[in-house]
Amino acid sequence: MLEKGMLRKVLGSIREEETGGWRKLHNKKLHDLQYSLIIMYVIVLRRIKWIGLVSHMTESRNSYSVLVAEHEGK
């Protein structure tokens, strides 16, 4: 996990709507953002793993046909 100082540098400051000024993110907000970034990372890794598994399936499997299908329309 990233320490709060490093995460604060990566995410930068936020603009307050009331005053229009800039301020640092509070520790609570940093904590929430850190865990949401971890969750997004896990989701991306699981999708990549799924694509790897499906790419080795035969063409008759439904999962494979969903992965390689060319969709028509909107």
Backbone hydrogen bonds in HBPLUS format (Angstrom, degrees):
<---DONOR---> <-ACCEPTOR-->    atom                        ^
c    i                          cat <-CA-CA->   ^        H-A-AA   ^      H-
h    n   atom  resd res      DA  || num        DHA   H-A  angle D-A-AA Bond
n    s   type  num  typ     dist DA aas  dist angle  dist       angle   num
A0007-LEU N   A0003-GLU O   2.99 MM   4  6.23 166.6  2.01 159.7 164.1     1
A0008-ARG N   A0004-LYS O   2.84 MM   4  5.92 150.2  1.93 144.1 152.3     2
A0009-LYS N   A0005-GLY O   3.10 MM   4  6.37 145.5  2.23 139.2 147.7     3
A0010-VAL N   A0006-MET O   3.00 MM   4  6.32 156.7  2.06 150.5 156.7     4
A0011-LEU N   A0007-LEU O   2.94 MM   4  6.07 169.3  1.95 154.0 156.6     5
A0012-GLY N   A0008-ARG O   2.91 MM   4  5.67 137.1  2.10 133.9 144.8     6
A0014-ILE N   A0023-ARG O   2.98 MM   9  5.70 164.7  2.00 165.6 166.9     7
A0023-ARG N   A0014-ILE O   3.01 MM   9  5.70 152.5  2.09 156.8 165.6     8
A0016-GLU N   A0021-GLY O   2.84 MM   5  5.59 164.9  1.86 167.9 172.1     9
A0020-GLY N   A0016-GLU O   2.86 MM   4  5.18 138.2  2.04 131.3 143.8    10
A0030-LEU N   A0026-HIS O   2.99 MM   4  6.32 159.5  2.03 155.1 161.7    11
A0031-HIS N   A0027-ASN O   2.89 MM   4  6.07 156.9  1.94 149.5 155.5    12
A0032-ASP N   A0028-LYS O   3.03 MM   4  6.30 159.6  2.07 148.6 153.5    13
A0033-LEU N   A0029-LYS O   2.91 MM   4  6.12 163.1  1.93 152.1 156.8    14
A0034-GLN N   A0030-LEU O   2.86 MM   4  5.98 154.7  1.93 148.7 155.9    15
A0035-TYR N   A0031-HIS O   3.22 MM   4  6.48 160.7  2.26 149.1 152.4    16
A0036-SER N   A0032-ASP O   3.06 MM   4  6.30 148.5  2.16 144.6 153.8    17
A0037-LEU N   A0033-LEU O   2.91 MM   4  6.12 149.4  2.00 148.8 156.4    18
A0038-ILE N   A0034-GLN O   3.10 MM   4  6.38 149.8  2.19 142.7 150.8    19
A0039-ILE N   A0035-TYR O   3.05 MM   4  6.24 156.1  2.11 142.3 148.1    20
A0040-MET N   A0036-SER O   3.04 MM   4  6.24 156.9  2.09 142.6 148.6    21
A0041-TYR N   A0037-LEU O   3.00 MM   4  6.18 152.5  2.07 143.7 151.1    22
A0042-VAL N   A0038-ILE O   3.03 MM   4  6.31 155.3  2.09 148.9 154.7    23
A0043-ILE N   A0039-ILE O   3.01 MM   4  6.29 158.2  2.06 150.5 156.2    24
A0044-VAL N   A0040-MET O   3.02 MM   4  6.27 163.3  2.05 151.0 154.7    25
A0045-LEU N   A0041-TYR O   3.02 MM   4  6.26 163.0  2.05 149.6 154.3    26
A0046-ARG N   A0042-VAL O   2.97 MM   4  6.18 156.1  2.03 149.6 155.9    27
A0047-ARG N   A0043-ILE O   3.00 MM   4  6.26 151.7  2.08 148.9 156.6    28
A0048-ILE N   A0044-VAL O   3.02 MM   4  6.29 159.0  2.06 152.2 157.5    29
A0049-LYS N   A0045-LEU O   2.98 MM   4  6.19 157.4  2.03 146.4 152.7    30
A0050-TRP N   A0046-ARG O   2.92 MM   4  6.11 154.2  1.99 143.8 150.6    31
A0051-ILE N   A0047-ARG O   2.97 MM   4  6.24 159.7  2.01 150.5 155.3    32
A0052-GLY N   A0048-ILE O   3.04 MM   4  6.30 155.8  2.10 146.6 153.1    33
A0053-LEU N   A0049-LYS O   3.00 MM   4  6.31 154.8  2.06 148.8 155.3    34
A0054-VAL N   A0050-TRP O   2.88 MM   4  6.09 167.0  1.90 157.5 160.9    35
A0055-SER N   A0051-ILE O   2.94 MM   4  5.96 149.4  2.03 145.0 152.8    36
A0056-HIS N   A0053-LEU O   3.31 MM   3  5.70 152.3  2.39 106.1 113.5    37
A0057-MET N   A0054-VAL O   3.02 MM   3  5.22 165.8  2.04 112.8 117.1    38
A0061-ARG N   A0058-THR O   3.28 MM   3  5.90 166.3  2.30 116.6 120.5    39
A0065-SER N   A0061-ARG O   3.21 MM   4  6.55 159.5  2.25 149.4 154.9    40
A0066-VAL N   A0062-ASN O   3.01 MM   4  6.27 148.0  2.11 150.6 159.0    41
A0067-LEU N   A0063-SER O   3.11 MM   4  6.35 152.8  2.18 143.8 150.8    42
A0068-VAL N   A0064-TYR O   3.07 MM   4  6.33 159.8  2.11 157.1 161.0    43
A0069-ALA N   A0065-SER O   3.01 MM   4  5.54 119.8  2.38 134.1 144.8    44
